[in-house]
Amino acid sequence: MAAREVGGELMREKVTRLFVVAAIAEAVSWAALLAGMAVKYGPPANELGVQVFGPIHGGLFMAYGVLVLAVARLRRWSLLTTGVALACAVPPFATLVFERWARRRGLLETVRTPDREATPVG
C-alpha cells in the first residue's frame, strides 16, 4: 500500500473520530443548555447557565457541522445522508441518533489492512 493511501486512511480515521466526539459533545451541550434554560425561566430566574452553555453549544454546533461536511467528503456520503446529518444538529440529541445510525450502516467504518503479509502455515 502506498504511503499516500496509508496517510489518507489515517486522515479519514482521525476526522471520523472527531466527528463522533463532536456528535456526542453537541448532544451533551444541548442537555446543559436545556438545563440552563430551565433555570433561567424557572423559579430561580438565573441566566448564568444560558450565558455559559449557550456559546459552548454554539461552538460545538458549528464544529459538528464542519465535521459532517469533512466526513461526508472523505467517506463519500450521499447528498441525502449529508443533509440528514446536518439537520440532526437542530433537534436536541439527534446527533447521537444519527451517529449510531451511520455506524450501524457502515458509514463510519474504516477499512483495516494488515500491518504485514500473512504467512502460510504448514
C-alpha positions as CSV (number, residue, x, y, z in Angstrom):
1,M,0.0,0.0,0.0
2,A,1.4,3.4,-0.9
3,A,2.3,5.9,1.7
4,R,-0.3,8.3,0.3
5,E,-3.1,5.7,0.8
6,V,-2.0,5.0,4.4
7,G,-1.9,8.7,5.2
8,G,-5.3,9.2,3.6
9,E,-6.8,6.4,5.7
10,L,-5.3,7.8,8.8
11,M,-6.8,11.2,8.0
12,R,-10.2,9.6,7.4
13,E,-10.0,7.7,10.7
14,K,-9.0,10.8,12.6
15,V,-11.7,13.0,11.1
16,T,-14.3,10.3,11.7
17,R,-13.2,10.0,15.4
18,L,-13.5,13.8,15.8
19,F,-17.0,13.7,14.2
20,V,-18.1,11.1,16.7
21,V,-16.7,13.1,19.6
22,A,-18.4,16.3,18.2
23,A,-21.8,14.4,17.9
24,I,-21.6,13.3,21.5
25,A,-20.4,16.7,22.8
26,E,-23.1,18.6,20.8
27,A,-25.7,16.4,22.5
28,V,-24.3,16.9,25.9
29,S,-24.1,20.7,25.4
30,W,-27.8,20.5,24.3
31,A,-28.6,19.0,27.7
32,A,-26.6,21.6,29.5
33,L,-28.2,24.4,27.6
34,L,-31.7,23.0,28.2
35,A,-30.9,22.8,31.9
36,G,-29.7,26.4,31.8
37,M,-32.9,27.4,30.1
38,A,-34.9,25.7,32.8
39,V,-33.1,27.6,35.5
40,K,-33.4,30.9,33.5
41,Y,-37.2,30.6,33.0
42,G,-37.9,28.7,36.2
43,P,-38.2,29.9,39.8
44,P,-34.5,30.8,40.3
45,A,-34.6,33.1,37.2
46,N,-30.8,32.9,36.8
47,E,-29.3,33.5,33.4
48,L,-25.8,32.1,34.2
49,G,-26.5,28.7,32.7
50,V,-27.6,30.1,29.4
51,Q,-24.7,32.6,29.4
52,V,-22.2,29.8,29.9
53,F,-23.6,26.9,27.9
54,G,-25.1,29.0,25.0
55,P,-21.7,29.8,23.5
56,I,-20.3,26.4,24.2
57,H,-23.3,24.8,22.5
58,G,-22.9,27.2,19.6
59,G,-19.3,26.4,19.1
60,L,-20.0,22.6,19.2
61,F,-22.9,23.1,16.8
62,M,-20.6,24.7,14.3
63,A,-17.8,22.1,14.9
64,Y,-20.3,19.3,14.3
65,G,-21.5,21.0,11.0
66,V,-17.9,21.4,9.7
67,L,-17.0,17.8,10.7
68,V,-20.2,16.5,9.0
69,L,-19.0,18.1,5.7
70,A,-15.5,16.8,6.2
71,V,-16.6,13.2,6.9
72,A,-19.2,13.3,4.1
73,R,-16.4,14.2,1.7
74,L,-13.9,11.8,3.0
75,R,-16.4,8.9,3.3
76,R,-18.2,9.8,0.1
77,W,-21.7,10.1,1.7
78,S,-24.6,10.9,-0.5
79,L,-26.1,14.3,-0.5
80,L,-29.2,13.0,1.3
81,T,-27.1,11.4,4.1
82,T,-25.1,14.6,4.4
83,G,-28.3,16.7,4.6
84,V,-29.8,14.5,7.3
85,A,-26.6,14.6,9.3
86,L,-26.6,18.4,9.2
87,A,-30.3,18.6,10.0
88,C,-29.7,16.4,13.0
89,A,-27.8,19.2,14.7
90,V,-31.0,21.1,15.2
91,P,-33.2,18.9,17.4
92,P,-31.8,18.0,20.8
93,F,-29.9,14.8,20.9
94,A,-30.4,13.9,17.2
95,T,-26.7,13.9,16.6
96,L,-26.4,10.8,18.8
97,V,-29.2,9.1,16.9
98,F,-27.5,9.9,13.5
99,E,-24.1,8.8,14.7
100,R,-25.5,5.4,15.8
101,W,-27.5,5.0,12.6
102,A,-24.4,5.9,10.5
103,R,-22.3,3.4,12.5
104,R,-24.8,0.6,12.0
105,R,-24.9,1.2,8.3
106,G,-21.1,1.2,8.0
107,L,-20.8,4.9,7.1
108,L,-18.2,5.4,9.7
109,E,-16.2,2.2,9.3
110,T,-12.5,2.2,8.5
111,V,-11.0,-0.4,6.3
112,R,-8.3,-2.1,8.2
113,T,-5.3,-3.5,6.3
114,P,-2.9,-5.9,8.0
115,D,0.4,-4.4,9.0
116,R,2.2,-7.3,7.4
117,E,1.6,-10.1,4.9
118,A,0.1,-13.2,6.3
119,T,2.5,-16.2,6.2
120,P,1.1,-19.5,5.2
121,V,1.1,-22.2,7.9
122,G,2.3,-25.7,7.2
